[in-house]
Amino acid sequence: MAETVVLGEGGRVVLPVAIRKRFGLEPGERLTVYGKDGEIRILSRKMALESLRADIVRQRGSLAGMLGELLADRRKEAAGE
């Protein structure tokens, strides 16, 4: 879903009703705005937490893989001694 908005006075952006309804955004809700990969991204707190959790799970997975490789190497070395 894509919507066009106009940047207003003081840098204000009004999120269209369809976007607010789709993501359950209410007036007064705090949003996180940041730039990544050449894009401007806006996340609700719930979205930001879900993204952070996903990053942690990915990091755990890659760390577990690296640890597995390290242990396998150590076992090979120990078997050769």
N, CA, C and O atoms as CSV, one atom per row, in Angstrom:
chain,resi,resn,atom,element,x,y,z
A,1,MET,N,N,0.840,-1.172,0.000
A,1,MET,CA,C,0.000,0.000,0.000
A,1,MET,C,C,0.889,1.240,0.000
A,1,MET,O,O,1.785,1.367,0.835
A,2,ALA,N,N,0.647,2.129,-0.913
A,2,ALA,CA,C,1.413,3.377,-1.002
A,2,ALA,C,C,0.436,4.546,-1.051
A,2,ALA,O,O,-0.599,4.480,-1.714
A,3,GLU,N,N,0.773,5.593,-0.354
A,3,GLU,CA,C,-0.040,6.803,-0.336
A,3,GLU,C,C,0.891,7.987,-0.550
A,3,GLU,O,O,2.065,7.926,-0.184
A,4,THR,N,N,0.385,9.053,-1.135
A,4,THR,CA,C,1.158,10.267,-1.312
A,4,THR,C,C,0.721,11.272,-0.253
A,4,THR,O,O,-0.471,11.487,-0.033
A,5,VAL,N,N,1.707,11.882,0.396
A,5,VAL,CA,C,1.429,12.914,1.397
A,5,VAL,C,C,2.258,14.139,1.057
A,5,VAL,O,O,3.201,14.066,0.269
A,6,VAL,N,N,1.899,15.261,1.656
A,6,VAL,CA,C,2.610,16.512,1.438
A,6,VAL,C,C,3.335,16.884,2.728
A,6,VAL,O,O,2.754,16.827,3.812
A,7,LEU,N,N,4.590,17.259,2.610
A,7,LEU,CA,C,5.359,17.718,3.757
A,7,LEU,C,C,4.897,19.127,4.088
A,7,LEU,O,O,5.008,20.040,3.270
A,8,GLY,N,N,4.379,19.291,5.295
A,8,GLY,CA,C,3.800,20.570,5.689
A,8,GLY,C,C,4.765,21.448,6.462
A,8,GLY,O,O,5.956,21.156,6.567
A,9,GLU,N,N,4.218,22.541,7.004
A,9,GLU,CA,C,4.990,23.484,7.811
A,9,GLU,C,C,5.699,22.757,8.942
A,9,GLU,O,O,5.122,21.873,9.575
A,10,GLY,N,N,6.927,23.120,9.192
A,10,GLY,CA,C,7.679,22.531,10.292
A,10,GLY,C,C,8.001,21.055,10.084
A,10,GLY,O,O,8.357,20.362,11.037
A,11,GLY,N,N,7.880,20.566,8.851
A,11,GLY,CA,C,8.198,19.173,8.565
A,11,GLY,C,C,7.093,18.193,8.929
A,11,GLY,O,O,7.337,16.990,9.020
A,12,ARG,N,N,5.903,18.684,9.135
A,12,ARG,CA,C,4.794,17.813,9.534
A,12,ARG,C,C,4.314,16.943,8.374
A,12,ARG,O,O,4.240,17.375,7.224
A,13,VAL,N,N,3.992,15.692,8.731
A,13,VAL,CA,C,3.415,14.747,7.760
A,13,VAL,C,C,2.141,14.192,8.386
A,13,VAL,O,O,2.148,13.777,9.545
A,14,VAL,N,N,1.059,14.184,7.634
A,14,VAL,CA,C,-0.192,13.597,8.094
A,14,VAL,C,C,-0.316,12.234,7.433
A,14,VAL,O,O,-0.297,12.120,6.208
A,15,LEU,N,N,-0.445,11.192,8.268
A,15,LEU,CA,C,-0.609,9.847,7.720
A,15,LEU,C,C,-2.054,9.668,7.267
A,15,LEU,O,O,-2.981,9.974,8.016
A,16,PRO,N,N,-2.250,9.173,6.045
A,16,PRO,CA,C,-3.610,8.990,5.532
A,16,PRO,C,C,-4.416,8.008,6.391
A,16,PRO,O,O,-3.854,7.118,7.029
A,17,VAL,N,N,-5.735,8.188,6.394
A,17,VAL,CA,C,-6.643,7.359,7.183
A,17,VAL,C,C,-6.438,5.877,6.887
A,17,VAL,O,O,-6.417,5.062,7.810
A,18,ALA,N,N,-6.288,5.516,5.615
A,18,ALA,CA,C,-6.141,4.104,5.252
A,18,ALA,C,C,-4.911,3.482,5.925
A,18,ALA,O,O,-4.958,2.334,6.367
A,19,ILE,N,N,-3.823,4.236,6.000
A,19,ILE,CA,C,-2.600,3.750,6.645
A,19,ILE,C,C,-2.827,3.626,8.146
A,19,ILE,O,O,-2.463,2.617,8.749
A,20,ARG,N,N,-3.427,4.650,8.752
A,20,ARG,CA,C,-3.675,4.615,10.197
A,20,ARG,C,C,-4.574,3.445,10.578
A,20,ARG,O,O,-4.322,2.761,11.569
A,21,LYS,N,N,-5.618,3.217,9.794
A,21,LYS,CA,C,-6.532,2.103,10.075
A,21,LYS,C,C,-5.837,0.758,9.890
A,21,LYS,O,O,-5.976,-0.139,10.722
A,22,ARG,N,N,-5.093,0.624,8.805
A,22,ARG,CA,C,-4.427,-0.660,8.510
A,22,ARG,C,C,-3.487,-1.064,9.647
A,22,ARG,O,O,-3.394,-2.246,9.979
A,23,PHE,N,N,-2.797,-0.102,10.242
A,23,PHE,CA,C,-1.807,-0.407,11.267
A,23,PHE,C,C,-2.300,-0.096,12.683
A,23,PHE,O,O,-1.533,-0.174,13.642
A,24,GLY,N,N,-3.571,0.253,12.805
A,24,GLY,CA,C,-4.158,0.487,14.121
A,24,GLY,C,C,-3.535,1.647,14.878
A,24,GLY,O,O,-3.383,1.586,16.097
A,25,LEU,N,N,-3.176,2.701,14.162
A,25,LEU,CA,C,-2.546,3.867,14.791
A,25,LEU,C,C,-3.603,4.832,15.308
A,25,LEU,O,O,-4.563,5.157,14.609
A,26,GLU,N,N,-3.411,5.280,16.536
A,26,GLU,CA,C,-4.355,6.190,17.200
A,26,GLU,C,C,-3.705,7.548,17.422
A,26,GLU,O,O,-2.481,7.633,17.520
A,27,PRO,N,N,-4.509,8.628,17.505
A,27,PRO,CA,C,-3.948,9.952,17.803
A,27,PRO,C,C,-3.156,9.917,19.104
A,27,PRO,O,O,-3.577,9.288,20.075
A,28,GLY,N,N,-2.023,10.582,19.122
A,28,GLY,CA,C,-1.184,10.649,20.309
A,28,GLY,C,C,-0.182,9.509,20.419
A,28,GLY,O,O,0.690,9.527,21.287
A,29,GLU,N,N,-0.307,8.511,19.536
A,29,GLU,CA,C,0.631,7.379,19.580
A,29,GLU,C,C,2.028,7.837,19.172
A,29,GLU,O,O,2.187,8.614,18.231
A,30,ARG,N,N,3.032,7.350,19.886
A,30,ARG,CA,C,4.415,7.695,19.565
A,30,ARG,C,C,4.925,6.805,18.437
A,30,ARG,O,O,4.717,5.592,18.434
A,31,LEU,N,N,5.602,7.442,17.476
A,31,LEU,CA,C,6.167,6.728,16.345
A,31,LEU,C,C,7.669,6.955,16.300
A,31,LEU,O,O,8.164,7.996,16.730
A,32,THR,N,N,8.379,5.987,15.784
A,32,THR,CA,C,9.822,6.105,15.594
A,32,THR,C,C,10.071,6.378,14.119
A,32,THR,O,O,9.554,5.667,13.258
A,33,VAL,N,N,10.862,7.409,13.825
A,33,VAL,CA,C,11.190,7.767,12.448
A,33,VAL,C,C,12.697,7.679,12.292
A,33,VAL,O,O,13.441,8.264,13.078
A,34,TYR,N,N,13.151,6.947,11.276
A,34,TYR,CA,C,14.592,6.849,11.042
A,34,TYR,C,C,14.867,6.593,9.570
A,34,TYR,O,O,13.971,6.221,8.812
A,35,GLY,N,N,16.110,6.794,9.178
A,35,GLY,CA,C,16.526,6.552,7.811
A,35,GLY,C,C,17.361,5.285,7.737
A,35,GLY,O,O,18.238,5.066,8.572
A,36,LYS,N,N,17.092,4.454,6.745
A,36,LYS,CA,C,17.855,3.216,6.549
A,36,LYS,C,C,17.818,2.853,5.073
A,36,LYS,O,O,16.766,2.886,4.435
A,37,ASP,N,N,18.974,2.508,4.547
A,37,ASP,CA,C,19.083,2.080,3.146
A,37,ASP,C,C,18.485,3.097,2.179
A,37,ASP,O,O,17.856,2.731,1.186
A,38,GLY,N,N,18.688,4.382,2.483
A,38,GLY,CA,C,18.200,5.431,1.594
A,38,GLY,C,C,16.704,5.676,1.677
A,38,GLY,O,O,16.139,6.359,0.823
A,39,GLU,N,N,16.052,5.123,2.703
A,39,GLU,CA,C,14.614,5.290,2.863
A,39,GLU,C,C,14.311,5.949,4.206
A,39,GLU,O,O,15.106,5.867,5.143
A,40,ILE,N,N,13.154,6.602,4.286
A,40,ILE,CA,C,12.653,7.122,5.559
A,40,ILE,C,C,11.631,6.103,6.038
A,40,ILE,O,O,10.707,5.750,5.306
A,41,ARG,N,N,11.799,5.628,7.276
A,41,ARG,CA,C,10.895,4.615,7.803
A,41,ARG,C,C,10.201,5.145,9.058
A,41,ARG,O,O,10.806,5.832,9.881
A,42,ILE,N,N,8.921,4.810,9.181
A,42,ILE,CA,C,8.123,5.207,10.332
A,42,ILE,C,C,7.563,3.933,10.950
A,42,ILE,O,O,6.900,3.144,10.276
A,43,LEU,N,N,7.838,3.737,12.249
A,43,LEU,CA,C,7.371,2.540,12.939
A,43,LEU,C,C,6.621,2.917,14.206
A,43,LEU,O,O,6.996,3.854,14.911
A,44,SER,N,N,5.555,2.171,14.486
A,44,SER,CA,C,4.911,2.308,15.787
A,44,SER,C,C,5.813,1.615,16.802
A,44,SER,O,O,6.743,0.905,16.421
A,45,ARG,N,N,5.545,1.815,18.078
A,45,ARG,CA,C,6.359,1.133,19.101
A,45,ARG,C,C,6.262,-0.374,18.944
A,45,ARG,O,O,7.258,-1.083,19.089
A,46,LYS,N,N,5.066,-0.864,18.649
A,46,LYS,CA,C,4.862,-2.305,18.464
A,46,LYS,C,C,5.713,-2.813,17.302
A,46,LYS,O,O,6.371,-3.848,17.411
A,47,MET,N,N,5.694,-2.079,16.194
A,47,MET,CA,C,6.501,-2.463,15.027
A,47,MET,C,C,7.988,-2.446,15.349
A,47,MET,O,O,8.728,-3.347,14.954
A,48,ALA,N,N,8.422,-1.408,16.075
A,48,ALA,CA,C,9.838,-1.277,16.426
A,48,ALA,C,C,10.276,-2.443,17.316
A,48,ALA,O,O,11.363,-2.990,17.127
A,49,LEU,N,N,9.436,-2.828,18.287
A,49,LEU,CA,C,9.757,-3.963,19.152
A,49,LEU,C,C,9.820,-5.269,18.368
A,49,LEU,O,O,10.709,-6.090,18.594
A,50,GLU,N,N,8.879,-5.461,17.447
A,50,GLU,CA,C,8.887,-6.681,16.628
A,50,GLU,C,C,10.145,-6.746,15.767
A,50,GLU,O,O,10.739,-7.812,15.605
A,51,SER,N,N,10.546,-5.607,15.217
A,51,SER,CA,C,11.758,-5.550,14.399
A,51,SER,C,C,12.989,-5.861,15.242
A,51,SER,O,O,13.876,-6.595,14.806
A,52,LEU,N,N,13.040,-5.303,16.447
A,52,LEU,CA,C,14.159,-5.555,17.350
A,52,LEU,C,C,14.224,-7.031,17.740
A,52,LEU,O,O,15.299,-7.629,17.751
A,53,ARG,N,N,13.071,-7.611,18.057
A,53,ARG,CA,C,13.028,-9.042,18.395
A,53,ARG,C,C,13.523,-9.899,17.228
A,53,ARG,O,O,14.277,-10.851,17.430
A,54,ALA,N,N,13.102,-9.560,16.018
A,54,ALA,CA,C,13.535,-10.316,14.840
A,54,ALA,C,C,15.050,-10.208,14.657
A,54,ALA,O,O,15.705,-11.195,14.320
A,55,ASP,N,N,15.606,-9.019,14.876
A,55,ASP,CA,C,17.063,-8.840,14.787
A,55,ASP,C,C,17.785,-9.701,15.807
A,55,ASP,O,O,18.813,-10.303,15.496
A,56,ILE,N,N,17.255,-9.767,17.029
A,56,ILE,CA,C,17.877,-10.566,18.082
A,56,ILE,C,C,17.838,-12.049,17.716
A,56,ILE,O,O,18.827,-12.760,17.894
A,57,VAL,N,N,16.713,-12.509,17.212
A,57,VAL,CA,C,16.591,-13.913,16.809
A,57,VAL,C,C,17.582,-14.232,15.692
A,57,VAL,O,O,18.219,-15.285,15.711
A,58,ARG,N,N,17.716,-13.329,14.721
A,58,ARG,CA,C,18.677,-13.549,13.625
A,58,ARG,C,C,20.101,-13.604,14.174
A,58,ARG,O,O,20.892,-14.458,13.773
A,59,GLN,N,N,20.425,-12.696,15.091
A,59,GLN,CA,C,21.767,-12.670,15.675
A,59,GLN,C,C,22.027,-13.941,16.468
A,59,GLN,O,O,23.118,-14.506,16.393
A,60,ARG,N,N,21.044,-14.392,17.222
A,60,ARG,CA,C,21.200,-15.636,17.980
A,60,ARG,C,C,21.468,-16.793,17.031
A,60,ARG,O,O,22.324,-17.636,17.294
A,61,GLY,N,N,20.732,-16.828,15.928
A,61,GLY,CA,C,20.910,-17.903,14.949
A,61,GLY,C,C,22.306,-17.896,14.367
A,61,GLY,O,O,22.932,-18.949,14.243
A,62,SER,N,N,22.807,-16.712,14.004
A,62,SER,CA,C,24.147,-16.643,13.413
A,62,SER,C,C,25.203,-16.946,14.467
A,62,SER,O,O,26.220,-17.566,14.157
A,63,LEU,N,N,24.979,-16.518,15.713
A,63,LEU,CA,C,25.923,-16.828,16.783
A,63,LEU,C,C,25.936,-18.323,17.075
A,63,LEU,O,O,26.994,-18.904,17.317
A,64,ALA,N,N,24.768,-18.941,17.052
A,64,ALA,CA,C,24.682,-20.383,17.296
A,64,ALA,C,C,25.422,-21.148,16.200
A,64,ALA,O,O,26.105,-22.137,16.466
A,65,GLY,N,N,25.272,-20.669,14.961
A,65,GLY,CA,C,25.978,-21.306,13.845
A,65,GLY,C,C,27.481,-21.171,13.991
A,65,GLY,O,O,28.214,-22.135,13.769
A,66,MET,N,N,27.949,-19.991,14.361
A,66,MET,CA,C,29.386,-19.773,14.544
A,66,MET,C,C,29.912,-20.612,15.705
A,66,MET,O,O,31.008,-21.166,15.622
A,67,LEU,N,N,29.142,-20.707,16.779
A,67,LEU,CA,C,29.555,-21.506,17.929
A,67,LEU,C,C,29.639,-22.982,17.546
A,67,LEU,O,O,30.569,-23.682,17.946
A,68,GLY,N,N,28.672,-23.444,16.778
A,68,GLY,CA,C,28.686,-24.836,16.304
A,68,GLY,C,C,29.921,-25.134,15.481
A,68,GLY,O,O,30.544,-26.183,15.645
A,69,GLU,N,N,30.282,-24.208,14.588
A,69,GLU,CA,C,31.481,-24.382,13.770
A,69,GLU,C,C,32.736,-24.397,14.633
A,69,GLU,O,O,33.630,-25.217,14.423
A,70,LEU,N,N,32.801,-23.500,15.593
A,70,LEU,CA,C,33.949,-23.429,16.491
A,70,LEU,C,C,34.094,-24.729,17.284
A,70,LEU,O,O,35.194,-25.267,17.400
A,71,LEU,N,N,32.988,-25.230,17.825
A,71,LEU,CA,C,33.039,-26.485,18.582
A,71,LEU,C,C,33.449,-27.658,17.695
A,71,LEU,O,O,34.219,-28.517,18.122
A,72,ALA,N,N,32.939,-27.697,16.467
A,72,ALA,CA,C,33.315,-28.767,15.546
A,72,ALA,C,C,34.808,-28.714,15.249
A,72,ALA,O,O,35.467,-29.753,15.215
A,73,ASP,N,N,35.351,-27.514,15.033
A,73,ASP,CA,C,36.791,-27.366,14.788
A,73,ASP,C,C,37.592,-27.839,15.996
A,73,ASP,O,O,38.591,-28.543,15.847
A,74,ARG,N,N,37.153,-27.450,17.188
A,74,ARG,CA,C,37.864,-27.850,18.411
A,74,ARG,C,C,37.826,-29.363,18.590
A,74,ARG,O,O,38.814,-29.966,19.007
A,75,ARG,N,N,36.680,-29.978,18.273
A,75,ARG,CA,C,36.587,-31.436,18.384
A,75,ARG,C,C,37.520,-32.128,17.419
A,75,ARG,O,O,38.145,-33.128,17.770
A,76,LYS,N,N,37.624,-31.610,16.206
A,76,LYS,CA,C,38.554,-32.181,15.214
A,76,LYS,C,C,39.991,-32.066,15.706
A,76,LYS,O,O,40.782,-33.003,15.596
A,77,GLU,N,N,40.308,-30.886,16.254
A,77,GLU,CA,C,41.658,-30.683,16.778
A,77,GLU,C,C,41.948,-31.636,17.935
A,77,GLU,O,O,43.034,-32.212,18.011
A,78,ALA,N,N,40.978,-31.803,18.833
A,78,ALA,CA,C,41.162,-32.687,19.991
A,78,ALA,C,C,41.291,-34.143,19.559
A,78,ALA,O,O,42.058,-34.902,20.152
A,79,ALA,N,N,40.545,-34.534,18.532
A,79,ALA,CA,C,40.625,-35.913,18.050
A,79,ALA,C,C,41.976,-36.194,17.411
A,79,ALA,O,O,42.452,-37.329,17.438
A,80,GLY,N,N,42.597,-35.169,16.838
A,80,GLY,CA,C,43.899,-35.325,16.181
A,80,GLY,C,C,45.063,-35.345,17.152
A,80,GLY,O,O,46.177,-35.689,16.757
A,81,GLU,N,N,44.844,-34.990,18.403
A,81,GLU,CA,C,45.938,-34.918,19.376
A,81,GLU,C,C,46.220,-36.246,19.997
A,81,GLU,O,O,47.113,-36.357,20.837
